[in-house]
Amino acid sequence: MRSRPLISQFSRPFCSAINRASGLPFRIRVPLAKLKEKKNEAPQAFRPPALGDGEQLETNAAGPDYLRLALTSRVYDLVEETPLQHARALSHATRACVHLKREDLHPSFSSYLRGAVNKLASLKAQGATHVVAVSVGSRGHAVAYAASELGLRATVVMPVATPSPRRAAIERFGASVVVHGSSLAEAADFAKGVAAGAGTTVHVQTLLTPPHDDPLVIAGQATAGYELLRQHGTEMAKKHSPASQLPPQLDAVFVPVGGGSLIAGVAIATKQLMCAASRHCRRARAARPPRHTRSPRPRASAAAGRTPR
């Protein structure tokens, strides 16, 4: 038996949405079509307040309070807020209102700088003077810049296959680059030996834990999510100035995934803050008094000696 083509298993509105965005790559067309089809569905009686599909953020009472860590982070000691830029051509191609968060405008050209600054500032407060990191490029670049601004020594261990321009970019910030190993795992093992043999104060925990699976790193990355929500709300409020017309809600946030710290931080910011905002709006609408409607003008009766109009 021949199986049906994959595209035929979707609904007709889904297929038409894909055809309308045929100028885009398939990996963008399919998620975009699913999102548009979901927006066209009939509204349900109750839907949990969240971003996009109502998914609730998983929380652990025994885990770190990422919201508090992000709001009290030291990121803005060195990092400036990046703009949220309207992508006119992409919005026209996707028939949506698309904005880009310009994290490429950081001195290290990536969002890794947020987590690196927050983590290294904490290590400096604990007495560290030398940090060791493992990277193939962007993260080492961010660590080198943050260390130079905080007055810390930095050593970045990189695999042999790392391109030389990436090494030179890290060295320009004053960090020492050590090339060792054919893979990132071998470089990480060697970095542990570098930390153990260093004669200065080194926080070895930064080497034993993954570079992204760290509460302070995730909290630093979450600041990008907070900025995004505030900037989007301000931008939409300008375009929908009448108080009677509520600005459109944010439907989806697309985040590139490498090590996972950026999407973890942005998810924390968007889920928690948007859920709280939705609950606040529902309470405000429930407490709002009903609109005062004009009652029809009573007509005079013929019994009262007046002719009704």
KEKE-3310 file (N, C-alpha, C; in steps of 0.2 Angstrom, whole numbers, plus 5000, padded with zeros to 4 digits):
npx = (5004:5003:5009:5001:5006:5015:5011:4997:4991:4988:4976:4965:4965:4978:4986:4984:4989:5003:5005:5003:5014:5025:5037:5046:5059:5056:5057:5053:5041:5032:5031:5026:5014:5007:5005:4997:4986:4981:4978:4967:4957:4942:4938:4940:4931:4938:4955:4971:4981:4995:5009:5006:5001:4995:5003:5009:5022:5034:5038:5049:5048:5059:5070:5080:5076:5073:5067:5069:5083:5086:5081:5088:5101:5118:5120:5117:5128:5138:5132:5122:5105:5098:5091:5074:5069:5059:5055:5053:5053:5052:5041:5031:5033:5029:5016:5014:5017:5033:5047:5064:5076:5090:5102:5115:5121:5129:5145:5152:5145:5135:5122:5127:5135:5127:5124:5138:5143:5135:5138:5152:5153:5148:5157:5169:5165:5165:5179:5187:5200:5204:5198:5192:5188:5179:5177:5171:5170:5159:5155:5167:5172:5163:5166:5179:5178:5170:5178:5189:5183:5179:5191:5197:5208:5208:5207:5205:5200:5202:5196:5207:5202:5196:5193:5206:5202:5193:5200:5209:5200:5196:5209:5211:5204:5212:5213:5220:5223:5221:5225:5219:5215:5204:5191:5176:5174:5187:5194:5188:5191:5205:5205:5200:5212:5220:5214:5216:5230:5233:5240:5233:5218:5205:5188:5183:5171:5165:5170:5166:5153:5141:5142:5131:5121:5118:5112:5115:5119:5108:5099:5105:5103:5089:5086:5086:5073:5065:5067:5063:5049:5045:5049:5041:5028:5028:5030:5019:5009:5011:5007:4993:4985:4973:4963:4953:4955:4964:4981:4988:4992:5007:5011:5021:5037:5053:5067:5084:5093:5107:5117:5106:5104:5099:5086:5080:5081:5073:5061:5057:5056:5045:5035:5032:5030:5020:5010:5007:5003:4991:4983:4981:4975:4962:4957:4956:4946:4935:4933:4929:4916:4900:4896:4887:4872:4860:4844:4828:4818:4804:4788:4774:4758:4741:4731:4736:4732:4741:4747:4754:4770)
npy = (4994:5011:5025:5040:5056:5067:5081:5080:5075:5085:5099:5108:5122:5123:5119:5129:5140:5136:5137:5151:5156:5152:5157:5156:5146:5128:5124:5135:5138:5128:5128:5141:5140:5131:5139:5150:5143:5138:5151:5154:5145:5141:5151:5144:5140:5141:5145:5142:5155:5159:5159:5158:5143:5140:5133:5128:5134:5124:5122:5121:5120:5118:5122:5135:5152:5159:5170:5180:5180:5185:5198:5204:5203:5206:5210:5222:5230:5230:5227:5234:5238:5230:5234:5231:5227:5231:5220:5223:5217:5204:5203:5206:5195:5185:5188:5193:5202:5205:5205:5208:5204:5212:5205:5204:5215:5217:5219:5207:5201:5192:5184:5177:5185:5191:5180:5177:5189:5190:5178:5179:5190:5186:5176:5184:5192:5182:5180:5176:5176:5172:5164:5150:5143:5133:5133:5135:5146:5158:5158:5158:5171:5179:5177:5181:5195:5199:5196:5204:5216:5215:5214:5202:5187:5177:5161:5152:5137:5128:5117:5109:5110:5122:5137:5149:5163:5164:5161:5172:5183:5181:5182:5196:5202:5200:5188:5172:5159:5142:5128:5113:5095:5085:5087:5094:5089:5083:5095:5100:5091:5094:5107:5106:5101:5112:5122:5115:5116:5129:5143:5153:5159:5150:5147:5131:5125:5131:5124:5111:5110:5111:5124:5130:5125:5132:5141:5156:5159:5156:5165:5177:5177:5177:5191:5196:5191:5198:5211:5210:5208:5220:5230:5226:5228:5242:5246:5241:5248:5261:5260:5257:5267:5272:5271:5262:5252:5237:5233:5221:5204:5196:5183:5172:5167:5165:5157:5154:5139:5133:5129:5130:5139:5151:5150:5144:5154:5165:5158:5157:5171:5175:5166:5167:5181:5184:5176:5181:5194:5191:5185:5197:5205:5199:5199:5213:5216:5209:5216:5228:5240:5237:5243:5258:5259:5268:5270:5266:5280:5284:5283:5294:5290:5288:5289:5298:5310:5313:5312:5298:5298)
npz = (5000:4996:5004:5009:5003:5013:5014:5011:5022:5030:5034:5023:5025:5031:5020:5011:5017:5017:5004:5001:5007:4999:4995:5005:5014:5017:5031:5037:5032:5036:5051:5051:5044:5052:5064:5059:5055:5068:5073:5066:5071:5080:5094:5110:5125:5137:5140:5145:5151:5141:5131:5114:5112:5124:5132:5148:5159:5165:5182:5196:5213:5221:5214:5207:5208:5194:5189:5199:5200:5187:5187:5196:5191:5186:5173:5166:5170:5161:5149:5135:5132:5118:5102:5096:5081:5067:5055:5039:5026:5029:5036:5026:5018:5025:5029:5041:5057:5060:5071:5074:5087:5090:5094:5089:5090:5101:5109:5108:5098:5099:5109:5120:5128:5138:5148:5151:5157:5168:5175:5177:5184:5196:5200:5202:5213:5222:5224:5213:5202:5190:5175:5167:5151:5139:5122:5105:5098:5099:5112:5119:5114:5120:5134:5135:5132:5143:5154:5152:5154:5167:5173:5175:5173:5158:5151:5137:5130:5115:5102:5090:5077:5076:5068:5063:5063:5073:5084:5084:5086:5100:5106:5104:5114:5125:5131:5134:5123:5121:5111:5109:5107:5097:5098:5106:5118:5122:5123:5134:5144:5145:5149:5162:5168:5166:5174:5186:5188:5188:5196:5202:5209:5204:5199:5199:5197:5185:5175:5178:5176:5163:5150:5148:5156:5169:5182:5184:5171:5163:5169:5165:5152:5151:5152:5139:5135:5144:5139:5126:5128:5134:5124:5113:5118:5120:5106:5100:5107:5102:5089:5091:5097:5102:5117:5118:5110:5111:5110:5099:5104:5108:5098:5095:5099:5091:5094:5092:5094:5103:5114:5123:5133:5130:5125:5136:5145:5138:5137:5151:5154:5145:5147:5161:5163:5153:5157:5169:5166:5158:5168:5175:5166:5165:5177:5178:5168:5173:5185:5179:5178:5170:5153:5152:5145:5135:5140:5132:5127:5136:5131:5130:5136:5129:5138:5147:5141:5131:5115:5108:5100)
capx = (5000:5007:5007:4999:5011:5015:5007:4990:4988:4986:4970:4965:4968:4985:4990:4983:4994:5009:5006:5004:5021:5029:5044:5051:5061:5051:5058:5050:5034:5028:5029:5022:5007:5003:5003:4991:4980:4979:4975:4960:4953:4936:4940:4938:4928:4943:4962:4976:4985:5002:5012:5005:4997:4993:5007:5011:5029:5036:5042:5051:5049:5065:5075:5082:5071:5076:5064:5072:5090:5086:5079:5094:5107:5123:5121:5117:5134:5142:5128:5117:5099:5098:5084:5069:5068:5053:5058:5048:5052:5050:5034:5027:5033:5025:5010:5013:5021:5039:5052:5070:5079:5096:5108:5121:5125:5133:5152:5154:5141:5130:5118:5131:5138:5123:5126:5145:5144:5131:5142:5159:5153:5147:5164:5173:5162:5167:5186:5190:5204:5206:5192:5194:5182:5179:5173:5173:5170:5155:5155:5174:5172:5159:5169:5185:5176:5167:5183:5193:5180:5179:5198:5199:5212:5204:5210:5199:5203:5198:5198:5211:5198:5193:5196:5210:5199:5189:5205:5212:5195:5197:5215:5211:5202:5217:5212:5225:5220:5225:5222:5220:5210:5201:5183:5175:5175:5194:5196:5185:5195:5211:5203:5200:5219:5223:5212:5219:5237:5234:5242:5228:5211:5200:5182:5183:5164:5163:5172:5163:5146:5140:5143:5124:5116:5120:5107:5116:5120:5101:5096:5107:5100:5082:5085:5084:5066:5061:5068:5058:5042:5043:5049:5036:5022:5029:5030:5012:5005:5011:5003:4986:4985:4966:4963:4947:4958:4969:4986:4989:4996:5013:5009:5026:5044:5057:5074:5089:5095:5113:5118:5100:5103:5095:5079:5078:5080:5068:5055:5056:5053:5039:5030:5030:5027:5014:5004:5005:4999:4985:4978:4979:4970:4956:4954:4954:4940:4930:4931:4927:4909:4897:4895:4881:4868:4855:4837:4824:4814:4797:4782:4768:4752:4735:4727:4738:4730:4746:4747:4761:4774)
capy = (5000:5017:5030:5046:5061:5071:5087:5078:5073:5091:5101:5112:5129:5122:5118:5135:5144:5135:5140:5158:5158:5148:5160:5155:5139:5124:5124:5141:5138:5123:5131:5147:5138:5129:5145:5153:5138:5139:5157:5154:5141:5145:5152:5140:5143:5143:5143:5144:5161:5158:5161:5154:5137:5139:5128:5130:5134:5119:5125:5117:5124:5117:5124:5142:5157:5162:5177:5185:5180:5189:5204:5206:5201:5211:5210:5229:5234:5230:5226:5239:5235:5229:5236:5227:5230:5228:5217:5225:5213:5197:5203:5206:5189:5180:5191:5194:5207:5201:5210:5205:5206:5213:5203:5204:5222:5216:5219:5200:5199:5186:5185:5174:5190:5192:5175:5177:5194:5188:5172:5181:5195:5182:5173:5190:5193:5176:5181:5173:5181:5169:5160:5145:5142:5129:5135:5134:5153:5163:5159:5161:5178:5183:5176:5185:5202:5200:5195:5210:5222:5214:5214:5195:5184:5172:5156:5149:5131:5127:5111:5110:5112:5129:5142:5154:5170:5164:5162:5179:5187:5180:5185:5203:5205:5199:5181:5167:5154:5136:5124:5106:5090:5085:5088:5099:5085:5083:5101:5101:5087:5097:5113:5104:5101:5119:5125:5112:5117:5136:5145:5158:5157:5148:5143:5125:5123:5133:5119:5104:5111:5113:5131:5133:5123:5136:5146:5162:5160:5156:5171:5182:5176:5179:5198:5197:5190:5204:5217:5209:5209:5227:5234:5224:5231:5249:5247:5240:5253:5267:5259:5256:5272:5273:5267:5257:5247:5234:5231:5214:5201:5192:5176:5167:5170:5160:5157:5149:5134:5130:5125:5129:5144:5157:5148:5143:5161:5168:5155:5159:5178:5176:5162:5169:5188:5185:5173:5186:5199:5188:5185:5204:5208:5196:5202:5220:5216:5207:5222:5234:5240:5236:5250:5261:5259:5272:5266:5270:5286:5282:5286:5296:5286:5292:5290:5304:5315:5315:5308:5295:5299)
capz = (5000:4995:5009:5006:5004:5019:5014:5010:5028:5033:5032:5017:5027:5032:5014:5008:5021:5015:4997:5001:5009:4995:4994:5011:5015:5020:5038:5040:5029:5039:5057:5050:5042:5058:5068:5056:5056:5075:5075:5063:5074:5084:5101:5115:5131:5142:5137:5150:5148:5140:5124:5108:5112:5131:5136:5155:5160:5171:5188:5202:5219:5225:5210:5208:5206:5189:5189:5204:5198:5181:5189:5201:5188:5185:5166:5163:5172:5155:5142:5134:5129:5111:5099:5093:5075:5063:5048:5035:5021:5031:5038:5020:5015:5030:5030:5049:5060:5063:5074:5076:5092:5087:5099:5085:5091:5107:5107:5106:5092:5101:5116:5125:5132:5144:5153:5153:5161:5174:5178:5179:5189:5202:5202:5204:5219:5226:5224:5208:5198:5183:5173:5161:5148:5133:5117:5098:5095:5101:5119:5121:5113:5126:5140:5134:5133:5150:5158:5151:5157:5174:5176:5176:5168:5155:5147:5133:5127:5109:5098:5085:5071:5077:5063:5066:5064:5079:5089:5084:5089:5107:5108:5104:5120:5130:5133:5132:5119:5121:5106:5111:5106:5091:5099:5112:5125:5123:5125:5141:5149:5145:5152:5169:5170:5166:5180:5192:5188:5188:5202:5204:5211:5198:5201:5195:5195:5179:5171:5179:5174:5156:5150:5147:5161:5175:5184:5182:5164:5161:5171:5161:5145:5152:5152:5132:5135:5147:5135:5120:5129:5135:5118:5109:5120:5118:5099:5098:5110:5098:5083:5093:5103:5106:5123:5117:5105:5114:5106:5098:5109:5105:5096:5095:5099:5088:5097:5089:5100:5102:5120:5126:5139:5127:5124:5143:5148:5135:5139:5158:5154:5141:5150:5167:5163:5149:5161:5175:5162:5156:5174:5177:5162:5166:5184:5177:5164:5178:5189:5176:5178:5163:5150:5153:5139:5136:5140:5127:5129:5137:5127:5133:5135:5127:5144:5151:5138:5126:5109:5108:5094)
cpx = (5004:5004:5006:5005:5010:5010:4999:4987:4986:4979:4971:4968:4975:4989:4990:4988:5001:5010:5007:5011:5026:5036:5049:5053:5056:5051:5055:5042:5030:5026:5024:5014:5003:5001:4997:4985:4977:4976:4968:4955:4947:4939:4937:4935:4933:4950:4967:4980:4993:5003:5010:5000:4994:4997:5010:5019:5030:5040:5044:5052:5055:5071:5076:5076:5074:5073:5068:5080:5091:5085:5085:5101:5112:5124:5121:5123:5138:5138:5123:5111:5100:5091:5080:5067:5063:5056:5052:5047:5050:5043:5029:5027:5029:5018:5009:5017:5027:5044:5058:5074:5087:5102:5115:5125:5129:5141:5155:5150:5136:5127:5122:5134:5134:5124:5133:5146:5141:5135:5149:5158:5151:5153:5168:5171:5164:5175:5190:5194:5206:5200:5195:5188:5183:5175:5175:5172:5166:5155:5162:5175:5169:5163:5175:5183:5174:5173:5188:5190:5179:5186:5200:5204:5207:5208:5204:5203:5199:5200:5203:5208:5195:5197:5200:5207:5196:5194:5208:5207:5195:5203:5215:5208:5206:5217:5218:5221:5224:5222:5224:5214:5207:5193:5183:5176:5182:5196:5194:5189:5202:5210:5203:5207:5222:5221:5215:5226:5238:5236:5238:5222:5207:5194:5181:5176:5162:5165:5169:5156:5146:5140:5136:5119:5119:5114:5108:5117:5112:5098:5098:5104:5093:5081:5084:5076:5062:5062:5063:5051:5040:5044:5043:5029:5022:5028:5022:5007:5005:5007:4995:4985:4978:4966:4958:4950:4964:4975:4986:4994:5002:5011:5015:5033:5049:5064:5078:5092:5102:5114:5111:5099:5099:5088:5076:5076:5074:5061:5053:5053:5046:5034:5027:5027:5021:5008:5002:5001:4992:4980:4976:4974:4963:4953:4952:4947:4934:4928:4928:4919:4906:4896:4888:4877:4862:4848:4833:4819:4807:4792:4777:4762:4746:4731:4729:4736:4735:4745:4754:4764:4776)
cpy = (5006:5022:5036:5051:5065:5077:5085:5076:5079:5094:5106:5119:5129:5122:5125:5140:5143:5138:5147:5160:5154:5150:5159:5147:5135:5124:5130:5141:5134:5126:5137:5145:5135:5134:5149:5149:5138:5145:5158:5149:5145:5145:5147:5143:5145:5140:5146:5150:5159:5160:5156:5149:5136:5135:5132:5129:5129:5123:5120:5121:5123:5120:5132:5146:5161:5169:5182:5185:5185:5196:5208:5205:5207:5212:5218:5233:5235:5230:5231:5235:5235:5231:5230:5230:5227:5226:5218:5219:5206:5197:5203:5199:5184:5182:5191:5200:5204:5206:5205:5208:5206:5211:5203:5211:5222:5217:5212:5197:5193:5188:5181:5179:5191:5187:5175:5183:5192:5183:5175:5186:5192:5179:5178:5192:5188:5176:5178:5178:5178:5164:5156:5143:5137:5132:5134:5141:5158:5164:5161:5168:5182:5183:5181:5192:5203:5200:5201:5216:5222:5214:5207:5192:5178:5167:5152:5143:5129:5121:5113:5112:5119:5134:5147:5161:5170:5165:5169:5184:5187:5183:5193:5206:5203:5192:5177:5161:5148:5131:5117:5101:5091:5086:5092:5095:5084:5089:5103:5097:5091:5104:5112:5104:5108:5123:5122:5114:5125:5138:5151:5155:5156:5145:5137:5123:5126:5128:5112:5105:5113:5121:5134:5131:5126:5141:5153:5164:5160:5163:5177:5182:5178:5187:5200:5196:5196:5210:5216:5211:5217:5231:5232:5228:5239:5250:5246:5245:5260:5266:5258:5261:5273:5268:5261:5251:5244:5232:5224:5210:5197:5185:5171:5171:5164:5162:5152:5145:5131:5125:5125:5135:5149:5155:5147:5150:5165:5165:5157:5166:5178:5172:5165:5176:5188:5181:5177:5191:5197:5188:5192:5207:5205:5198:5210:5220:5214:5212:5228:5234:5240:5243:5252:5262:5264:5269:5270:5275:5284:5286:5288:5292:5291:5293:5296:5310:5318:5310:5305:5297:5293)
cpz = (5000:5000:5006:5007:5010:5019:5013:5017:5032:5031:5027:5019:5028:5025:5010:5011:5019:5008:4997:5003:5005:4994:4999:5011:5018:5028:5041:5038:5034:5046:5056:5048:5048:5063:5065:5056:5063:5076:5072:5066:5079:5091:5106:5121:5136:5139:5142:5147:5147:5133:5119:5109:5119:5135:5143:5156:5166:5176:5193:5208:5222:5220:5211:5205:5201:5188:5193:5202:5192:5183:5193:5198:5187:5177:5163:5166:5165:5148:5141:5131:5121:5108:5097:5087:5070:5056:5043:5029:5023:5033:5032:5017:5019:5031:5038:5051:5063:5065:5075:5082:5090:5092:5095:5086:5097:5104:5105:5100:5093:5108:5121:5130:5139:5150:5155:5158:5168:5178:5181:5184:5196:5204:5204:5211:5224:5227:5219:5204:5191:5182:5167:5158:5142:5128:5110:5095:5099:5109:5122:5120:5118:5132:5140:5135:5140:5154:5158:5154:5164:5177:5178:5171:5165:5151:5143:5129:5121:5106:5093:5078:5071:5072:5066:5067:5071:5085:5090:5087:5097:5110:5108:5110:5126:5133:5130:5129:5119:5116:5108:5110:5100:5092:5105:5118:5127:5126:5132:5146:5150:5149:5160:5172:5170:5172:5186:5193:5188:5195:5205:5206:5205:5201:5196:5193:5188:5173:5171:5177:5167:5155:5149:5153:5168:5176:5182:5175:5161:5163:5167:5154:5145:5151:5144:5132:5138:5142:5129:5122:5130:5129:5113:5111:5119:5111:5097:5101:5105:5092:5085:5099:5106:5112:5122:5113:5109:5109:5105:5102:5105:5104:5097:5095:5096:5091:5094:5095:5098:5108:5124:5131:5136:5127:5131:5146:5145:5137:5146:5158:5151:5145:5156:5167:5159:5153:5166:5172:5160:5162:5176:5173:5163:5172:5182:5173:5169:5183:5186:5176:5171:5160:5151:5147:5140:5135:5135:5130:5130:5133:5131:5131:5133:5133:5148:5147:5133:5120:5108:5101:5091)
residu = (MET:ARG:SER:ARG:PRO:LEU:ILE:SER:GLN:PHE:SER:ARG:PRO:PHE:CYS:SER:ALA:ILE:ASN:ARG:ALA:SER:GLY:LEU:PRO:PHE:ARG:ILE:ARG:VAL:PRO:LEU:ALA:LYS:LEU:LYS:GLU:LYS:LYS:ASN:GLU:ALA:PRO:GLN:ALA:PHE:ARG:PRO:PRO:ALA:LEU:GLY:ASP:GLY:GLU:GLN:LEU:GLU:THR:ASN:ALA:ALA:GLY:PRO:ASP:TYR:LEU:ARG:LEU:ALA:LEU:THR:SER:ARG:VAL:TYR:ASP:LEU:VAL:GLU:GLU:THR:PRO:LEU:GLN:HIS:ALA:ARG:ALA:LEU:SER:HIS:ALA:THR:ARG:ALA:CYS:VAL:HIS:LEU:LYS:ARG:GLU:ASP:LEU:HIS:PRO:SER:PHE:SER:SER:TYR:LEU:ARG:GLY:ALA:VAL:ASN:LYS:LEU:ALA:SER:LEU:LYS:ALA:GLN:GLY:ALA:THR:HIS:VAL:VAL:ALA:VAL:SER:VAL:GLY:SER:ARG:GLY:HIS:ALA:VAL:ALA:TYR:ALA:ALA:SER:GLU:LEU:GLY:LEU:ARG:ALA:THR:VAL:VAL:MET:PRO:VAL:ALA:THR:PRO:SER:PRO:ARG:ARG:ALA:ALA:ILE:GLU:ARG:PHE:GLY:ALA:SER:VAL:VAL:VAL:HIS:GLY:SER:SER:LEU:ALA:GLU:ALA:ALA:ASP:PHE:ALA:LYS:GLY:VAL:ALA:ALA:GLY:ALA:GLY:THR:THR:VAL:HIS:VAL:GLN:THR:LEU:LEU:THR:PRO:PRO:HIS:ASP:ASP:PRO:LEU:VAL:ILE:ALA:GLY:GLN:ALA:THR:ALA:GLY:TYR:GLU:LEU:LEU:ARG:GLN:HIS:GLY:THR:GLU:MET:ALA:LYS:LYS:HIS:SER:PRO:ALA:SER:GLN:LEU:PRO:PRO:GLN:LEU:ASP:ALA:VAL:PHE:VAL:PRO:VAL:GLY:GLY:GLY:SER:LEU:ILE:ALA:GLY:VAL:ALA:ILE:ALA:THR:LYS:GLN:LEU:MET:CYS:ALA:ALA:SER:ARG:HIS:CYS:ARG:ARG:ALA:ARG:ALA:ALA:ARG:PRO:PRO:ARG:HIS:THR:ARG:SER:PRO:ARG:PRO:ARG:ALA:SER:ALA:ALA:ALA:GLY:ARG:THR:PRO:ARG)
# end
